[in-house]
Amino acid sequence: MPRILIVEDEDIIRSAVRKMLTHAGYDVTDAGSVEEAEQHDLGSFDLIISDLRLPGAPGTEMIRRAPATPVLIMTSYASLRSAVDSMKLGAVEYIAKPFDHDEMLASVAAILARKSTIKAADDSSAVTARTTPQATDSDPASIMFGQCEPMQRVFTLIRKVAPTETTVLIQGESGTGKELAARALHLLSPRATAPLISVNCAAIPESLIESELFGHEKGAFTGAVSARTGLIEAANGGSLFLDEIGELPAEAQARLLRVLQEGEIRKVGSTQSIKVSVRMLAATHRNLKAMTRTGEFREDLFYRLNVMQVRIPPLRDRQGDILILARRFLKRQGAKMGKPDLQFSADAVRTIERHRWPGNVRELENAIERATILCDSELITPALLDLNGDGDSEYIPETLVAGDNEQAQGADIQGDLSLEDYFQHFVLENQDRMSETELAQKLGISRKSLWERRQRLGIPRKKTSGNSH
């Protein structure tokens, strides 16, 4: 069982991360500072997860004090520059707060898989490890599950493409596992020991995307009080995964094209170019080819990205995998929650097989986790799976539903309108006059939830004009 040390001074965050990792099957120890962490044998841990800002010594000090142990740094977008600096000091990866459980667990699994791969290469020979990827923990079949023919084709393609420097465009619906495919491509590549930087292009505010990706010089725009290293430069020597690349604004698209063509970046506000060696991986659920025809996406960038395509099939096209996945998730969730004897009723099996799974693997896992929590016996029924309702609905403020908001009053919303219909109606009615933050606040949800729902319903984000810098 992998051993993980959490170094975090905030009790609530430390407790939440500890519980999450313990439920995932890890042996977890925690500490409130670097000094407290040193009371343990740091070399006995397989991974250290540390907050960047701690009382006394900063979290990056763990990199120096535990040189043989990978360190995952937790930070926030406000201190992204420090996160990039921490990677230069030797952190294997960073994760931005606030993060969701899936994101943290995926990062932890990838780091541990990478460490296992490196150890295997040391124990035998690096050549053998490279030429027989099927035997390593970084093989796509060990990162993603899929026994059906479409997924086996995906795994075969990943194994062929990963060892090359080819740019890869990963396509698939939300929840199909595009980031897992990117991790497999990176871990099977010669760059596996270097960083994999993952960027969700839709989650970063449009006004910040260029400075986050390319960095900026001091005084480049209002608020740029110091120079900043960009994420592309931080990925130098490794891989850069751009998720939801279809959401990149036009100016950032032009800059990214230069990276692909010339292998260099230019910080916002700078006249000097910097050479970088980065393997580019991109993902989208949108039709980029169609977007080039409408002018939303640069055609020359599309062809640069679309050298090799990996298409992740939706769960509804993986009939042979659905029930196996469901039982795997049930076994894992049951073990976490002390309910090892859980099983699906015959009706639940039929419900699972017939459901369309618009949210794909993520929806399946969430439905089973919810059913496991609610189950009072050893039998999971269709009612507990709640696949006909909107089980993951976010809270909608009562005042907004009641119609005392100016926009809602004129919307003529019917009483039987579903929450999905309501969400779509409200966003389309108000996105021209509200920012993403304002829309999220009015709906009573986070910006991340707003973005995820946009993807699921196919509502594109309103593009802003001009350079926000």
Salt bridges, closest charged atoms under 4 A:
GLU8 OE1 - LYS97 NZ 3.26
ASP11 OD1 - ARG14 NH2 2.74
ASP27 OD2 - ARG3 NE 3.46
ASP30 OD1 - ARG14 NE 3.52
ASP30 OD2 - ARG18 NH1 2.66
GLU38 OE1 - ARG65 NH1 2.75
ASP46 OD1 - LYS115 NZ 3.50
ASP51 OD1 - LYS97 NZ 3.14
GLU61 OE2 - ARG64 NH2 2.35
GLU61 OE2 - ARG65 NE 3.02
GLU93 OE1 - ARG114 NH2 3.70
GLU93 OE2 - ARG183 NH2 3.52
ASP100 OD2 - LYS448 NZ 2.58
ASP123 OD2 - LYS119 NZ 2.95
ASP139 OD1 - ARG159 NE 2.87
GLU149 OE2 - ARG153 NH1 2.97
GLU165 OE1 - ARG191 NH2 2.65
GLU173 OE2 - ARG316 NH2 2.37
GLU179 OE2 - ARG183 NH2 3.22
GLU210 OE1 - ARG255 NE 2.78
GLU212 OE2 - ARG228 NH1 3.04
GLU244 OE1 - HIS285 ND1 2.97
GLU247 OE2 - ARG286 NH1 3.06
GLU251 OE2 - ARG255 NE 3.99
GLU264 OE2 - ARG258 NH2 2.34
GLU264 OE1 - LYS275 NZ 3.68
GLU296 OE1 - ARG286 NH2 3.49
ASP300 OD2 - ARG298 NH2 2.85
ASP321 OD2 - ARG318 NH2 3.22
ASP347 OD1 - ARG350 NH2 2.19
GLU363 OE2 - HIS355 NE2 3.04
GLU365 OE2 - ARG332 NH2 2.53
ASP390 OD2 - ARG453 NH2 3.87
ASP392 OD2 - ARG456 NH1 3.80
GLU394 OE1 - ARG453 NE 2.91
GLU420 OE1 - ARG453 NH1 3.05
GLU420 OE2 - ARG456 NH2 3.18
ASP432 OD1 - LYS462 NZ 3.58
GLU436 OE2 - ARG454 NH2 2.84
GLU452 OE2 - LYS448 NZ 2.49
